[in-house]
Structures are given as structure tokens and as C-alpha cells.
Amino acid sequence: MKPYGEMTREELLELKKGLSEQYREFQGRNLQLDMSRGKPSSEQLDLSMGMMDVLGSSDDLTCEDGTDCRNYGVLDGIAEAKELIGDMIEVPADNIIIYGNSSLNVMYDTISRSMTHGVMGNTPWCKLDKVKFLCPVPGYDRHFAITEYFNIEMINIPMTPDGPDMDLVESLVSSDDAIKGIWCVPKYSNPTGNSYSDQTVRRLARLKPAAPDFRIYWDNAYGIHHLYDDVQDNVLEILAECKRAGNPDLVYKFSSTSKISFPGSGIAAIAASQNNLADIRKQLCIQTIGHDKVNQLRHVRFFQNIHGMIEHMRKHANILRPKFEAVEEILDRELGGLEIGRWTKPRGGYFISFESLDGCAKAIVAKCKKAGVVMTNAGATYPYGKDPHDSNIRIAPSYPPLSDLITATELFALCVKIVSINKILAEKETV
């Protein structure tokens, strides 16, 4: 079929008539399908059930250094957990603090601490007239929610296939001391699935910020979340690059096992320079007497080492890969060549990013919902929920069973067609 934009008004109206009949058929199914968040499926969660059996009431809960995990103490996390997470994120164990169950919580705490007490002796952000953050878009809605909560002004930075627009990042960061950070999801980014190129990482590490308390907020959410064994993205390790560039304190690196073991019951961590870690500990020793060491030990005994973790992630990939490939096949088959949308084909992570014609995303999502498929709100991938083009839609294939996912994606493609035809017809009316 030729591109919709090349069709006559009569051809489009005839096509819309048939598509509308298909849509009514979908409505008659009374679907209740949810593709709104990137949650692991029940099948994926089952992969970690053995973790429930690695510690029993008769087991020795003592670490190799003699730490009794049942008791108080060990602010940074047990040594075995630091080694495991360190291997996962390619950082020495000495540069890591193990937290509780959520890296998002660690990011929130890091922003909150900067607001109330400043960063390494600098003025607390709450005492400044203006605080700004750079936000690569489309990006992760929960990142934007944190900075919005603290009334931090967010600045859109366009994402490219290689990462954020570094010409713009460098220009802004070097000229405005109110800019205190940038959100980054460097590997299999949410929602595009793109990964930062070596050049992008090196340019980030070599930034010359006007603000001495500027930090890169490096969310390593999908570091080992590959879909394929033979084709994987690799991203340069940012702490090492910052040290090499003479900027050892420039980055906070966040990670967790939330989409590796149990979401909400995993372990999270921050990796940073010794100067940054010393600054963080000042608050942390007031906030807590230490996080859940029993859970840390449970993870270590279940995975054993990084090799066990990688093998575990292959099992996740075997579940996720058919889902991603099904979505991509349907989009290619139904929308390929029509010139009414484009989409990413990631090698890992949890999302596919779809770009509709300008002004169509909200209408597409609403039309899907009306037929029983809930998707992430259009605009959610932008600060303040405002997509200036109303074009980005985040597709989350992980949670639904494959059969439901196929149905939902077919409906999505149908809604894209109908809404796009409506837009093109409206434009023809104004010509």
C-alpha cells in the first residue's frame, strides 16, 4: 500500500471505513489489557523463586568477614553484595554503597540531600534563586517526576541514536551555573532502547560545568538486560572515563536488581568517587543504621557471582525476546511504508519508542483505551507531561502474555492508522 500522505481524499475515506469496522470488532471483544508500565511478567518473576529457598532458619547468616547479617551495622552494605553489584556495573567494590530495595529511592534521596544540605560543601539548592536540570527526551517519567516534585526547572535535551544532543548539553552546562544535573539512562534507554555511543560518554565525562556541584545522574537500569547473546550494546564505564578526564567527582551511578530478581524486593546501589561517597555517608549515617543485610546475603547466595547473574538474565531474555519481536513484526507488517510512524528496534531493555505523526499520540492512546488497551499516557516521556510534538508513545511489551500482547499491538497499529487518516484528511480540508 502506498503512503497515506499520497492518497486522495476519496481513497482515505474508503480506507477509513474498513478500518473503522475492524475497530468496532475490537471493541466488541471487551478487552482489558495493560501495556502501561514496564513490569516483568509473572513468568519472569518465577525465575527468582529459588531465592526464597537459599536462606533457612538453620542457615549460617554470617558473611565472610564475620558480619552477622541478622544484626545492626554495616552502613555501606556487606562486602559480598558490593562485589556482586560492582561486577554487574563494572565498578570497584570500594566505590559502592548498597542501599535498600529501590534505585529510584536512592535518586530521590540524592536530589533531596542536595536541596537541603548541598553537594560537597556547596550552597544547598533550596537557598538558590533557580535550580535547573537537563532532561534527555523522550525519557523516563519517574526521573522527571522527582525533579518536578522539588520545583527544579527541567530543560528538554533531544535524544539522538547516540544519546543526548551533546552540542546542546556542553553549551548549556558550561554557561549556566543554575544547571545542577542531567538525567541519563545510558544503556537501552527508557523509552527509546538506544544506548550512548563511546563519543557521547567521553564528552559527558569531559564536561566543564559552570556549577561546581553539577552531577551526571547515571541510571544504569538496564546494564545487563540484553535480548540477544550475539548482538549486544556496550557502553563505556562512566566513572573510569570521568577519572580519566580529570573529573572524578562528576557522576553518581545508580543501579539495582529490580528487573533481575524481584522488583521492589531487590537491592539498589550508588557508585561514585570517594569524595562523593564521603559526602553521602554524612547523611546516610543519620538516616539509617544500615539496610537489609539479610536480603543482600540472599541475593549473593542465589546468584553466587556475576556469571550466575548473567545466566539468570539469559532466562529473562528468552521470555522477553519473543515479545519484542512480535511487536516489531506487527508494526513492520501493519505500518511499514505508510509513513505514519516510526519506531525503535532495541537490543535490550524494556521499551520500544513509537513516534506518530505530530499531534496524534494522545488521540492514539485514547482510542486504544476506548477499545480496552491501556498504554502509558502520551506525553509521559517528557517533563511536565508535555510532548511539544504530541508524537511519542512508549510501548511496554514485558508484562502481558504473548497472545494478549499480539492482540494489543494489532489494535495499537489499527488506532495509529485511523488517527493518522483523520489528521491527513483534516490537513487536506485546510488546503
ZISUL-V659046 format. One record per helix or strand. SS is the DSSP state (H for helix, E for strand). FROM is the first residue (numbers start at 1). TO is the last residue. If there is no record, write none. Layout:
ss={SS & SS}
from={FROM & FROM}
to={TO & TO}
This chain:
ss={H & H & E & H & H & E & E & H & H & E & H & H & E & H & E & E & H & E & H & E & E & H & E & E & H & H & H & E & E & E & H & E & H & E & H}
from={4 & 9 & 33 & 42 & 49 & 62 & 68 & 79 & 93 & 96 & 103 & 125 & 132 & 141 & 153 & 163 & 166 & 179 & 198 & 215 & 226 & 238 & 251 & 268 & 274 & 293 & 306 & 341 & 348 & 352 & 361 & 373 & 383 & 392 & 402}
to={6 & 27 & 35 & 46 & 53 & 62 & 68 & 89 & 95 & 98 & 117 & 127 & 137 & 149 & 160 & 164 & 175 & 184 & 205 & 219 & 226 & 244 & 256 & 271 & 287 & 303 & 335 & 343 & 348 & 356 & 370 & 375 & 385 & 395 & 430}
